[in-house]
Each structure stands twice: as C-alpha cells, then as structure tokens.
Amino acid sequence: MIRLTFAAAVAVFAAAPALASSSDAWAEYEAKVTESCIAATGFKDAKAHTALIQFDDSVGMDALVIEGAYPQEHMKGEHGMMLCLYNKTTETAVVSEMQHK
C-alpha cells in the first residue's frame, strides 16, 4: 500500500512541470495575440478591453476587443474600440471598428 501511495505521489509531482509549461504556453499565446491585435489597430495607448475570446479549433480564430485613442490629428485623441480576429494558422490579426448605438 505504501508503494502504491508513493508511486501516485511521484506521478503527480512528475506531471506538475507539464502543467506549468501548459499554463506558460497559454499565457505566451495570449500575449502574442494581444500584441498582434494592438499593432493592427494603430491606436495610441491601446490595451485589451476584454479577455481573449477563444473559439473552437474548427473556427481557426480567436477574438479580442482593443480600446485606445485614434492617432489621426483630426480625431483629437478620441477613444474607440476595435474587434480583432486573430487567425491561428497564419498568426495574423485583422480589425474592424466597433460602433456604439
């Protein structure tokens, strides 16, 4: 019985680095998506307005809402939001302005 408990404990601790790597990999992916989306907006002082919205792999995209200030002088620093779609295959981001009603 002690051998079985010891073996179970070893298995749990051996799996711990894999779990940490997985969490690190997800955080790295989210940072990459956020960076790509922010760059695609062209906003000044841009930041993520939402958490990453993850879709099933069959969709092939994830989404993120980015907020920031329009860089054009005539916009006078007006703030806006854009919806960003991140293509998992091509690792590219496309954005579209969000309109408030």
HELIX and SHEET records of a PDB file:
HELIX    1   1 ILE A    2  THR A   41  1                                  40    
HELIX    2   2 GLU A   73  MET A   75  5                                   3    
SHEET    1   A 3 LYS A  44  ALA A  48  0                                        
SHEET    2   A 3 MET A  61  ALA A  69 -1                                        
SHEET    3   A 3 ILE A  53  GLN A  54 -1                                        
SHEET    1   B 4 LYS A  44  ALA A  48  0                                        
SHEET    2   B 4 MET A  61  ALA A  69 -1                                        
SHEET    3   B 4 HIS A  79  ASN A  87 -1                                        
SHEET    4   B 4 THR A  92  GLU A  97 -1                                        
END                                                                             
